Amino acid sequence: DALLHISDITWRRLRHPKEVLSVGQSVTAEITKLAPESGKVSISMRALQADPWQNVEATYEPGMRLTGTVRQLLDFGAVVELEPGIDGLIHRSEMSWTRRDVKPTEVLAEGDVVDVSVLEVDPEARRIRLSLKEVGENPWQAWLAKHPVGSRVGGKVKTITDFGFFVGLDDDLDGLVHVGNIAWDRDGAEAMGDYRKGQEVECMVLGVDVERQRISLGIKQLSADPMEVFLEGAKRGSVVTGKIVEVNNGYAIVELADGVQARLGLREVPRESDAVKLGNEIEAKVIDINPRRRQIELSIRQMLRDEERDAVRNYAASVEEERAPSALALELQRKLFGDKKQ
């Protein structure tokens, strides 16, 4: 007798020899090992068959879509037979777009015929990486097609973190409302206190990164930016009115409108002025605007200086006008003396 090991029957992955052999069947095999001292003989049917992996590099390439049969389910993935003797592995991370740490038994069963996409071919390691999710539509791409940037969506708050909160969307996707995209007129960390897990919220789609599988949402973008609205009517050099809401060492914060605050440096306030008091209404000149940083700088000193300069200029213009001869006098002079200067 000779031993035909299961691994030497065929290049295919077998669970039991009875899958291809039966008792009494005649086979042709090659002797691979003789042990006269023990009387053992090993034979191989596979040694007489061509190695299917010799042509793998020419047959398979990344991006191809194939059909195979699930032969074995493992904790970390599924073995799929592409052809007799050629198996590929679907790692569990390649089984679903949206479900993480998915169990292969929840998605596939042994014997299933599945469509797969080839991710990598390594003939030397006799390994082919496959993907189940790549043959289906990328849900982030599909979601973006239905919800372009600027559209409004709704969902429930699922998770709250230090940097924002995630909102559950349709198709089992989540979107992130970053802490900086919650409110125009309040600090993001403070504004997050208004939201609870399970709360229904409306958001605006700010962007979708299909490659990184991320959806960016915003709540403050649902309303106009009060800073932009204010700056449409107030430019550098404008005189504005506001209320002092905070006084610090070296500067005061002036509220110009709802959600719009400006900085008034104390060096921009005349020494003799007592205007910088909490709650006071003041007038000041806009001397600098930084839209990117959302900063507005004010000055009372420059406003007063400009008013004084304009007053002097207007006074000088009025005096000059009084000294100038009237049009009637000039006409009379022309008639009496002609164009000659008298």
C-alpha positions as CSV (number, residue, x, y, z in Angstrom):
1,D,0.0,0.0,0.0
2,A,1.0,3.6,-0.5
3,L,-0.2,6.8,1.1
4,L,-1.8,9.4,-1.1
5,H,-2.0,12.5,1.3
6,I,-5.0,14.8,0.8
7,S,-2.6,17.6,-0.2
8,D,-1.2,15.5,-3.0
9,I,-4.5,14.5,-4.6
10,T,-5.1,17.8,-6.5
11,W,-4.1,21.4,-6.6
12,R,-7.6,22.3,-5.3
13,R,-8.3,22.8,-1.6
14,L,-10.1,19.7,-0.3
15,R,-11.8,19.0,3.0
16,H,-11.9,15.3,2.4
17,P,-10.5,12.9,-0.2
18,K,-14.0,11.6,-1.0
19,E,-14.7,14.9,-2.7
20,V,-12.7,13.6,-5.7
21,L,-12.0,9.9,-5.0
22,S,-13.9,6.8,-4.1
23,V,-12.9,3.4,-2.9
24,G,-12.0,1.0,-5.7
25,Q,-11.2,3.9,-8.1
26,S,-8.0,3.4,-10.2
27,V,-5.6,6.3,-10.1
28,T,-2.3,7.2,-11.7
29,A,0.3,8.7,-9.3
30,E,4.0,9.4,-9.0
31,I,6.1,7.9,-6.2
32,T,7.4,10.8,-4.2
33,K,9.0,9.0,-1.2
34,L,10.2,5.5,-0.3
35,A,11.1,4.4,3.3
36,P,12.3,0.8,3.1
37,E,13.1,0.6,6.8
38,S,9.5,1.5,7.7
39,G,7.9,0.0,4.6
40,K,6.1,3.3,3.8
41,V,5.5,4.6,0.3
42,S,4.2,8.1,-0.5
43,I,2.6,8.9,-3.9
44,S,1.2,12.1,-5.5
45,M,-1.4,12.6,-8.2
46,R,-0.8,16.4,-8.0
47,A,2.8,15.9,-9.1
48,L,1.5,14.7,-12.5
49,Q,-0.7,17.8,-12.9
50,A,0.4,21.2,-14.2
51,D,0.8,23.9,-11.5
52,P,-2.1,26.3,-12.1
53,W,-0.1,29.1,-10.4
54,Q,2.4,29.2,-13.3
55,N,-0.1,31.2,-15.4
56,V,-1.6,33.3,-12.7
57,E,0.3,36.5,-13.4
58,A,-0.8,36.3,-17.0
59,T,-4.4,35.4,-16.2
60,Y,-5.3,37.7,-13.2
61,E,-4.6,41.3,-12.6
62,P,-5.8,44.0,-10.2
63,G,-9.2,45.5,-11.1
64,M,-10.5,42.4,-12.7
65,R,-14.0,41.2,-11.7
66,L,-14.5,37.5,-11.4
67,T,-16.9,34.9,-10.2
68,G,-15.9,32.3,-7.6
69,T,-17.1,29.8,-5.0
70,V,-16.7,30.2,-1.3
71,R,-14.8,27.2,-0.1
72,Q,-14.0,28.0,3.5
73,L,-14.9,30.6,6.1
74,L,-12.3,31.8,8.5
75,D,-12.4,34.2,11.4
76,F,-10.5,36.8,9.3
77,G,-12.1,36.2,5.9
78,A,-13.3,33.8,3.3
79,V,-11.4,31.5,0.8
80,V,-12.8,31.7,-2.7
81,E,-12.0,29.3,-5.4
82,L,-11.5,31.1,-8.7
83,E,-10.6,27.9,-10.7
84,P,-9.4,24.5,-9.6
85,G,-6.2,25.0,-7.7
86,I,-6.5,28.8,-7.6
87,D,-7.9,30.3,-4.4
88,G,-8.2,33.9,-3.3
89,L,-8.9,35.5,0.1
90,I,-11.5,38.1,0.9
91,H,-10.4,39.7,4.1
92,R,-13.3,40.7,6.4
93,S,-12.4,44.4,5.9
94,E,-13.3,43.9,2.2
95,M,-16.8,42.4,2.8
96,S,-18.8,45.6,3.5
97,W,-18.4,49.3,2.8
98,T,-20.2,50.4,6.0
99,R,-19.9,47.6,8.5
100,R,-16.6,47.4,10.4
101,D,-15.3,44.2,12.0
102,V,-17.9,42.2,10.2
103,K,-18.0,38.5,10.8
104,P,-17.6,36.5,7.5
105,T,-20.4,34.1,8.6
106,E,-22.8,37.1,8.7
107,V,-22.2,37.9,5.0
108,L,-21.3,34.6,3.3
109,A,-21.8,30.9,3.5
110,E,-19.7,28.0,2.2
111,G,-20.8,27.1,-1.3
112,D,-21.9,30.7,-2.2
113,V,-21.1,31.8,-5.7
114,V,-20.0,35.4,-5.5
115,D,-18.7,38.2,-7.7
116,V,-15.4,39.6,-6.5
117,S,-12.8,42.1,-7.6
118,V,-9.1,41.4,-7.7
119,L,-7.0,43.7,-5.5
120,E,-3.6,42.1,-5.6
121,V,-1.8,39.2,-7.3
122,D,1.4,37.7,-5.8
123,P,2.4,34.6,-7.7
124,E,5.5,34.0,-5.6
125,A,3.5,34.0,-2.3
126,R,0.7,32.1,-4.2
127,R,-1.7,34.7,-2.9
128,I,-4.6,36.7,-4.5
129,R,-6.4,39.3,-2.5
130,L,-10.0,39.8,-3.4
131,S,-12.7,42.3,-2.5
132,L,-16.5,41.7,-2.2
133,K,-17.4,45.3,-1.6
134,E,-15.6,46.7,-4.7
135,V,-18.0,44.9,-7.0
136,G,-20.9,47.0,-5.5
137,E,-21.5,50.7,-5.7
138,N,-19.4,52.9,-3.3
139,P,-22.1,54.1,-0.9
140,W,-20.3,57.4,-0.3
141,Q,-20.2,58.0,-4.1
142,A,-23.9,57.2,-4.3
143,W,-24.8,59.3,-1.3
144,L,-22.9,62.3,-2.8
145,A,-24.9,61.9,-6.1
146,K,-28.1,62.2,-4.1
147,H,-26.9,64.9,-1.7
148,P,-24.5,67.3,-3.4
149,V,-22.5,69.9,-1.4
150,G,-24.9,72.6,-0.2
151,S,-27.9,70.4,0.2
152,R,-29.8,69.9,3.5
153,V,-30.0,66.6,5.3
154,G,-31.4,65.4,8.6
155,G,-30.5,62.7,11.1
156,K,-30.0,61.7,14.7
157,V,-26.9,62.5,16.8
158,K,-25.2,59.1,17.2
159,T,-21.9,59.9,18.9
160,I,-20.5,63.0,20.7
161,T,-16.8,63.6,20.9
162,D,-14.4,66.3,21.9
163,F,-14.1,67.5,18.3
164,G,-17.8,67.4,17.3
165,F,-20.6,64.9,16.9
166,F,-21.6,62.2,14.3
167,V,-25.0,62.3,12.7
168,G,-26.6,59.1,11.4
169,L,-27.6,59.4,7.8
170,D,-29.3,57.0,5.4
171,D,-27.5,54.0,3.8
172,D,-25.9,53.3,7.2
173,L,-23.5,56.3,6.7
174,D,-22.5,58.8,9.3
175,G,-21.5,62.5,8.9
176,L,-19.4,64.6,11.2
177,V,-20.4,68.1,12.4
178,H,-17.1,69.5,13.5
179,V,-17.0,71.7,16.6
180,G,-16.2,74.7,14.5
181,N,-19.3,74.3,12.3
182,I,-21.9,74.4,15.0
183,A,-22.5,78.1,15.6
184,W,-21.4,81.5,14.2
185,D,-21.8,83.5,17.4
186,R,-20.6,81.1,20.1
187,D,-17.6,79.0,20.9
188,G,-18.0,75.5,19.5
189,A,-17.4,73.7,22.8
190,E,-20.1,75.8,24.4
191,A,-22.5,75.3,21.5
192,M,-22.1,71.5,21.7
193,G,-23.9,71.6,25.1
194,D,-27.1,72.1,23.2
195,Y,-27.0,68.7,21.6
196,R,-27.7,65.2,23.0
197,K,-27.4,61.7,21.7
198,G,-30.5,60.7,19.8
199,Q,-31.5,64.3,19.0
200,E,-32.8,65.1,15.6
201,V,-30.8,67.7,13.8
202,E,-30.7,69.4,10.4
203,C,-27.4,70.0,8.7
204,M,-25.9,71.2,5.5
205,V,-23.5,69.0,3.4
206,L,-20.1,70.7,3.3
207,G,-18.1,68.0,1.6
208,V,-17.8,64.3,0.9
209,D,-14.4,62.6,0.7
210,V,-15.2,59.4,-1.2
211,E,-11.6,58.0,-0.9
212,R,-11.4,58.5,2.9
213,Q,-15.1,57.7,3.4
214,R,-15.9,60.9,5.2
215,I,-18.9,63.2,5.1
216,S,-18.5,66.7,6.5
217,L,-21.7,68.5,7.8
218,G,-22.4,71.9,9.2
219,I,-25.2,73.5,11.2
220,K,-24.2,77.1,11.3
221,Q,-24.1,77.1,7.5
222,L,-27.9,76.8,7.5
223,S,-28.0,80.5,8.2
224,A,-26.1,83.5,6.7
225,D,-22.8,84.3,8.3
226,P,-23.6,87.5,10.4
227,M,-20.0,88.6,9.8
228,E,-20.4,88.6,6.0
229,V,-23.8,90.3,6.3
230,F,-22.3,93.0,8.5
231,L,-19.2,93.5,6.2
232,E,-21.5,94.1,3.2
233,G,-22.4,97.4,4.7
234,A,-19.3,98.3,6.7
235,K,-15.9,98.5,5.1
236,R,-12.5,99.7,6.3
237,G,-12.8,103.4,7.2
238,S,-16.5,103.2,8.1
239,V,-17.8,104.6,11.4
240,V,-19.8,102.0,13.3
241,T,-21.8,101.9,16.6
242,G,-21.6,99.2,19.1
243,K,-21.9,98.1,22.8
244,I,-18.9,97.3,25.0
245,V,-19.5,93.7,26.3
246,E,-16.1,92.9,27.7
247,V,-13.1,94.9,29.0
248,N,-9.7,93.2,29.3
249,N,-6.2,94.2,29.9
250,G,-5.3,96.3,26.9
251,Y,-8.5,96.0,24.8
252,A,-12.3,95.9,24.9
253,I,-14.7,93.8,23.0
254,V,-17.5,95.7,21.2
255,E,-20.7,94.0,19.9
256,L,-21.6,95.6,16.6
257,A,-24.5,93.2,15.8
258,D,-25.8,89.8,16.7
259,G,-22.9,87.4,16.2
260,V,-20.5,90.2,15.2
261,Q,-17.8,91.5,17.7
262,A,-14.9,93.8,17.2
263,R,-11.7,94.5,19.1
264,L,-11.0,98.0,20.4
265,G,-7.5,98.5,21.6
266,L,-7.2,100.8,24.6
267,R,-4.3,102.6,22.8
268,E,-7.0,103.6,20.2
269,V,-9.0,105.5,22.9
270,P,-8.0,109.1,23.9
271,R,-6.6,109.2,27.4
272,E,-9.2,111.7,28.6
273,S,-12.1,109.6,27.3
274,D,-14.2,107.6,29.8
275,A,-16.1,105.7,27.0
276,V,-14.6,102.3,27.7
277,K,-17.0,101.0,30.3
278,L,-19.0,97.8,30.3
279,G,-22.4,98.4,28.7
280,N,-21.5,101.8,27.1
281,E,-22.6,102.6,23.5
282,I,-19.7,103.9,21.5
283,E,-18.9,105.1,18.0
284,A,-15.6,104.1,16.4
285,K,-13.8,103.8,13.1
286,V,-13.1,100.4,11.4
287,I,-9.3,100.4,10.9
288,D,-8.7,96.8,9.9
289,I,-10.7,93.7,8.8
290,N,-9.4,90.1,8.6
291,P,-12.3,88.0,7.1
292,R,-10.3,84.8,7.4
293,R,-9.8,85.2,11.1
294,R,-13.1,87.0,11.5
295,Q,-11.5,89.9,13.2
296,I,-12.4,93.6,13.1
297,E,-10.3,96.3,14.7
298,L,-11.7,99.7,15.9
299,S,-10.3,103.0,16.8
300,I,-12.0,106.0,18.6
301,R,-8.8,108.0,18.4
302,Q,-8.6,107.9,14.6
303,M,-12.4,108.6,14.3
304,L,-11.9,111.8,16.3
305,R,-8.8,112.8,14.4
306,D,-10.6,112.4,11.1
307,E,-13.6,114.4,12.4
308,E,-11.3,117.2,13.5
309,R,-9.4,117.2,10.2
310,D,-12.7,117.3,8.2
311,A,-14.0,120.1,10.4
312,V,-10.9,122.2,9.7
313,R,-11.1,121.4,6.0
314,N,-14.8,122.4,5.9
315,Y,-14.1,125.6,7.8
316,A,-11.3,126.6,5.5
317,A,-13.5,125.9,2.5
318,S,-16.3,128.1,3.8
319,V,-13.8,131.0,4.6
320,E,-12.4,130.8,1.1
321,E,-15.9,130.9,-0.4
322,E,-16.8,134.0,1.6
323,R,-13.7,135.8,0.3
324,A,-14.3,134.9,-3.3
325,P,-16.1,137.6,-5.4
326,S,-19.7,136.7,-6.3
327,A,-20.7,135.9,-9.8
328,L,-22.7,139.1,-10.0
329,A,-19.7,141.2,-9.1
330,L,-17.6,139.5,-11.7
331,E,-20.2,140.1,-14.4
332,L,-20.4,143.8,-13.4
333,Q,-16.6,144.2,-13.5
334,R,-16.5,142.7,-16.9
335,K,-19.1,145.1,-18.3
336,L,-17.4,148.2,-16.8
337,F,-13.8,147.4,-17.5
338,G,-13.9,144.7,-20.1
339,D,-11.5,141.8,-19.8
340,K,-8.6,144.1,-18.6
341,K,-7.5,143.6,-15.1
342,Q,-8.1,146.8,-13.1
